[in-house]
């Protein structure tokens, strides 16, 4: 999904970005990663999929306080990381919790407390929205415009 979503940006800006120095490309990637991390965290906090639909709510748990929103602690900088190199900008979860994220992202089966098997509904934690793609494109245009001058 991510490769398809960004392929048009890659086609449009590939030559211009390659003309930048590695240090300038890394700074650009750092800004892109920071922008994407912030918007991904806001979307996850609002419990929304990239298409704008709400997450499937969790099942009621007997004896537990009812909480409406899920994944509120996962968006902390301790777990949701951004990284930039001259060739890539990434936003990802740490390996410590990647199994939890993967189970929800793809709707996989998992085990609770080691023995209770659960089928998780698909909740896309990471993914691109149209607004994020437009923001990345705007950031690229601004960066290239300022570097040409």
Backbone torsions as a table, in degrees:
resi	resn	phi	psi	omega
1	UNK	NA	-47.6	-176.9
2	UNK	-63.5	-41.0	-178.9
3	UNK	-66.1	-40.4	178.9
4	UNK	-67.1	-39.7	-177.6
5	UNK	-66.5	-33.7	-176.2
6	UNK	-99.3	0.6	-175.9
7	UNK	-65.1	-36.3	179.0
8	UNK	-67.4	-34.9	175.7
9	UNK	-66.6	-41.4	179.2
10	UNK	-61.0	-43.9	179.8
11	UNK	-63.3	-39.6	-176.1
12	UNK	-74.2	-39.4	-169.0
13	UNK	-111.5	1.4	-172.8
14	UNK	-56.4	-51.2	-178.1
15	UNK	-65.1	-39.6	-179.7
16	UNK	-67.7	-38.9	-179.8
17	UNK	-69.8	-38.1	178.6
18	UNK	-64.0	-25.6	179.0
19	UNK	-73.0	-18.7	178.5
20	UNK	-73.8	155.4	175.9
21	UNK	-70.1	157.7	178.4
22	UNK	-57.1	-37.1	179.5
23	UNK	-66.1	-41.8	178.6
24	UNK	-67.5	-38.4	177.2
25	UNK	-63.6	-38.3	179.1
26	UNK	-66.5	-40.7	177.7
27	UNK	-63.6	-41.2	177.1
28	UNK	-63.2	-45.6	179.2
29	UNK	-62.1	-36.3	178.7
30	UNK	-64.4	-41.6	177.9
31	UNK	-66.9	-41.3	178.5
32	UNK	-62.8	-46.4	-179.6
33	UNK	-61.8	-41.3	179.9
34	UNK	-65.7	-41.3	178.3
35	UNK	-63.5	-46.2	-179.2
36	UNK	-66.8	-40.0	-179.9
37	UNK	-62.3	-43.4	-179.8
38	UNK	-62.7	-46.5	-178.2
39	UNK	-70.3	-36.5	176.7
40	UNK	-63.7	-43.2	-179.9
41	UNK	-63.0	-41.2	179.0
42	UNK	-64.9	-40.1	-180.0
43	UNK	-68.4	-42.6	178.2
44	UNK	-64.0	-40.2	179.6
45	UNK	-63.1	-34.4	178.5
46	UNK	-81.8	-1.2	-179.4
47	UNK	57.2	52.4	179.9
48	UNK	-124.1	142.9	171.6
49	UNK	-75.7	163.8	178.8
50	UNK	-58.7	-26.8	178.6
51	UNK	-80.5	-1.5	177.2
52	UNK	98.1	-10.5	179.3
53	UNK	-76.1	155.4	-179.8
54	UNK	-77.3	151.8	173.9
55	UNK	-62.8	150.4	172.1
56	UNK	-67.1	126.4	-176.3
57	UNK	-66.1	154.6	177.9
58	UNK	-72.2	155.8	178.9
59	UNK	-71.9	146.4	177.5
60	UNK	-63.5	138.0	-179.7
61	UNK	-110.2	122.8	179.8
62	UNK	-64.5	135.6	177.5
63	UNK	82.3	1.6	179.4
64	UNK	-109.9	151.5	175.0
65	UNK	-69.4	135.0	-179.0
66	UNK	-74.1	121.4	176.3
67	UNK	-114.2	133.5	-178.4
68	UNK	-78.9	-47.2	-171.2
69	UNK	-97.0	141.3	179.3
70	UNK	-107.8	165.3	171.1
71	UNK	63.2	23.5	-176.5
72	UNK	-68.6	-29.5	179.7
73	UNK	-86.9	-19.6	-178.5
74	UNK	-68.8	-20.3	-176.3
75	UNK	-86.5	-0.7	176.6
76	UNK	-64.9	153.1	-178.3
77	UNK	-63.5	-17.7	176.6
78	UNK	-65.9	-33.1	-174.9
79	UNK	-108.2	-39.5	-178.8
80	UNK	-97.8	109.8	-172.2
81	UNK	-109.8	152.1	171.6
82	UNK	-119.5	146.3	-179.4
83	UNK	-144.9	145.7	-178.9
84	UNK	-137.5	137.7	172.2
85	UNK	-131.5	171.3	177.2
86	UNK	-61.0	-18.4	-176.5
87	UNK	-111.4	-7.8	-175.3
88	UNK	-156.8	152.4	171.1
89	UNK	-125.6	125.7	-177.6
90	UNK	-128.2	148.2	171.2
91	UNK	-128.4	122.2	-176.5
92	UNK	-152.0	166.3	174.6
93	UNK	-91.0	154.3	179.8
94	UNK	-67.4	154.3	179.1
95	UNK	-59.8	-24.9	-179.0
96	UNK	-58.4	-38.3	-177.2
97	UNK	-114.3	9.8	-176.1
98	UNK	-61.4	-30.5	179.1
99	UNK	-66.2	-35.1	177.4
100	UNK	-68.0	-47.3	-178.5
101	UNK	-63.6	-44.0	-178.9
102	UNK	-61.6	-41.3	-179.8
103	UNK	-61.5	-40.8	179.8
104	UNK	-78.3	-39.3	-178.2
105	UNK	-59.0	-43.2	-174.2
106	UNK	-108.1	0.6	179.5
107	UNK	67.5	47.1	-177.4
108	UNK	-88.3	172.9	173.7
109	UNK	-88.7	147.6	178.8
110	UNK	-146.6	174.4	179.4
111	UNK	-118.4	134.8	174.0
112	UNK	-102.9	133.7	179.8
113	UNK	53.2	26.3	173.9
114	UNK	82.7	-13.7	-176.3
115	UNK	-136.8	-19.7	179.4
116	UNK	-89.2	118.2	-179.1
117	UNK	-88.9	134.5	-175.3
118	UNK	-132.3	141.1	172.2
119	UNK	-100.4	115.6	-179.7
120	UNK	-85.4	138.0	172.8
121	UNK	-72.5	154.7	-178.4
122	UNK	-74.8	124.5	176.4
123	UNK	-133.1	109.7	-175.5
124	UNK	-77.1	105.4	179.3
125	UNK	-78.9	-43.3	179.4
126	UNK	-114.3	135.3	179.0
127	UNK	172.7	162.7	-176.6
128	UNK	-96.0	134.5	171.1
129	UNK	-97.3	165.8	177.3
130	UNK	-61.9	-37.0	179.6
131	UNK	-65.3	-39.1	179.0
132	UNK	-66.7	-41.5	177.4
133	UNK	-62.8	-41.0	177.6
134	UNK	-65.3	-38.1	179.5
135	UNK	-66.6	-40.3	177.8
136	UNK	-65.2	-42.3	178.6
137	UNK	-62.5	-43.1	178.3
138	UNK	-63.1	-42.2	178.1
139	UNK	-62.0	-42.8	177.7
140	UNK	-62.5	-45.1	-180.0
141	UNK	-63.0	-44.1	178.0
142	UNK	-62.0	-43.7	-179.2
143	UNK	-63.9	-46.1	-179.0
144	UNK	-68.0	-35.9	178.1
145	UNK	-64.6	-42.2	-179.4
146	UNK	-73.8	-28.3	-179.7
147	UNK	-80.0	-21.8	178.7
148	UNK	-73.4	-33.9	-176.8
149	UNK	-67.5	NA	NA
